[in-house]
Amino acid sequence: MEFNSIWEAVLIIVAGIVLLHISGRKSISQMTVGQTVLMIAVGTLLIQPVASKNLWQTLLLSLILVLTLLVFEILALKWNFFEGLVRGRSKVVVENGVLKVQNMKKLRLTVDELEMHLRQNGIDKIDDIKWATMEMSGQLGYTLIDRKQYATKEDISNSTILAGNEPTATTSDTY
C-alpha cells in the first residue's frame, strides 16, 4: 500500500467530517429530504478517489454541494415560499379530536402510524387532542384538550388559593 493511498484515505475522512460540520447536520432523523440526499451524494463523491478518480476534484464537488445546501437554507430563512420548497411544512393531522384525512393522505400517514405516534407520547385517545401536526422532522406536535392538559405549578397554586388555603413554599420555590 502506498503512502499516497493512506494520505488520500485520511484526507477523505477529514474532508467528510469538515463538510458535515459546515452543513450543520445533526442525526439523519432530524434531516430534511434534501439534506439527506445531499449527505448521500457527498458520501458517494468522497469515495470516488478510492476508485482512482481525482481527489481534489472530488473535494471541490463535495464543497460545492454543501455550499449549495447552505445557500438554499439561507434562502429558506429569508423567503417563506422557499422554505416550503426546501424544508417542507408541518401539516395538521388532528383538529378538535377529528382526523384530517386529506392531510394524512398527503403525508402518506396511516391511522395506525398516527396512533403509534400518539401512544409514544402517552396519548390514549384521538378525542383527547385539540390539534396535532406532523412536523417536518417526522415528529408529532400536539396540544391536548383543556381537561387533559397537565397542571402547572401556577394552576395548583391558584386552586389552593380558591380552596381557601395559602400556598406553602416548596423546596423548588426556595432555590
N, C-alpha and C positions, 0 to 999 in steps of 0.2 A: 504494500500500500504506500502510495506516495505521500510526502508531506503536504503537497498541494491539495490532495483529496481531503486530508484531515482538516486543513485550514478552511477549505470551502464548506465542509460539514459544520464546523464551529461557527463560521460566519453566517451560514443559513439559519442556524438556530438563534443566534444573537439577533439577526435581522428580523426574524419572525417575531421574537419577543418584543423588540422595539416597535415594530409595525403594529402589533396588537395593542401595545400601550398607547401609541399615538392615536389609534382609533378609539381608545377608551372603553373597550368592551369588558363586560362582566362575564357571567356564565351564559351558556348558549340559551338557557331557558328565558333569559331576560332580553335576548336579541330580537330585533325585528327580522322579517324575512329578508330584506335587503342586506342587513348586516350579516346574517348567517350565510347568504350566498357569497358575499364578499370574503368572509373568512375561509370558506371552502376554496374560493378562487385563489386567494393568497397562498393557502396551503399547497394547492396544486402547482402554482407557479414556483414556489420556493423549492419544490423537489426537482424542478427541471435541470438545474446544474448537475445533479447526480446522474441524470440521463445524458450528460455531455453537452448541455446547452451552455450558452454564455452566462456566467454568473452575474456580471454587472448589469446586463440587460434584464435578467430576471429580477434583480433587486430594484431596478428602476421601475419596471412594470408593476411590481408589488406596491411600491411607494405611490405610484400614480393611482392605483386602485384605492388605496387607503385615503389619499388626499381627495379623490372624487367623493368618497363616502362622507368625509368631513365637510366638503362644500355642500353636499345635499342636506346634511344635518343642520348646517348654518342657515341655509335657505328655508328649511322647515321651521326653524325658530323665528324667522322673520315673517314668513307668509303662511297663514293658516291653510290655504289651499295646498301648498307644497307639503305641509306636514301630513295632510291626509294621504297624499300620494306616497310619501317616503315611509311614514310610520304606521299609517292606518288610523282608524278611530275606534274608540270603545263603542259598544252597542248595548242598548238596554235589552235585556232578555226577560226580565220580570218587572211588572209595574202594578202596584197595589195587589199583589198576590196572583196576578194573571200573567200567564206566559205570553211573550211576544213571539209568536210562531214564525212570522215573516223574518224577523231579525235572527232568530235561531237558524232558519234555513240558510240565510246569507252567510252565517258563520259555520254552517255545516255542523251544528251542535245538536246532539240528540237530547231528549228529555232525560235519559239515563245518565249522560255525561254531566248535564246540569245538576241533577240530583247528587251525583258523586261530589261535585264541587261544593254543593250545599252541605253535605254530610261532613266533608273535610273542614268546613268552617263551623260545625256544630249546630247547623240549622236542620230541624226535623221536617218542617212542612213549608211548602212554597207559599202558603197563605200567610206565613209569618214575615214575609218580605214586603217592605214598602216599595223598593226597587232594587234591581240587581243588574250589573253590567259585566260583560266580558271585556276585560281590558286588553290592550294591545299586546301585553306580555303573556296573555293566556290566563291570568289570574282573575278571580271573581271578586268584583267590588260590590258591596251591598249595604243597604240600610234596613234595619228591622222596623216593623210597625211599632208604634209608641208603646203598646203594652208589653212588647217582648224585648225592648231595649234594656240594657244593663243600667242599674242605678249608679250614679256618680256620688262622690262624697258630698257634693252640693245638694243632690236630691235627698240623701239621707239626713243631712243637716236640716234642710227645710222641713222634712217630715217630722223630725223630732221637735222642731220649734212649733209646728202646727199641733202636735200632740201635747204641747204644754211643758215639755222638758227642755231644759237648756242643754245644748250640745257640750260635751266634755272634750277637752283636748286629748287627742290620741298621740301615740308615740310619733307617728309620721308628721303630725302638725307641729311638733316642738322642734324639729330639726331644720 
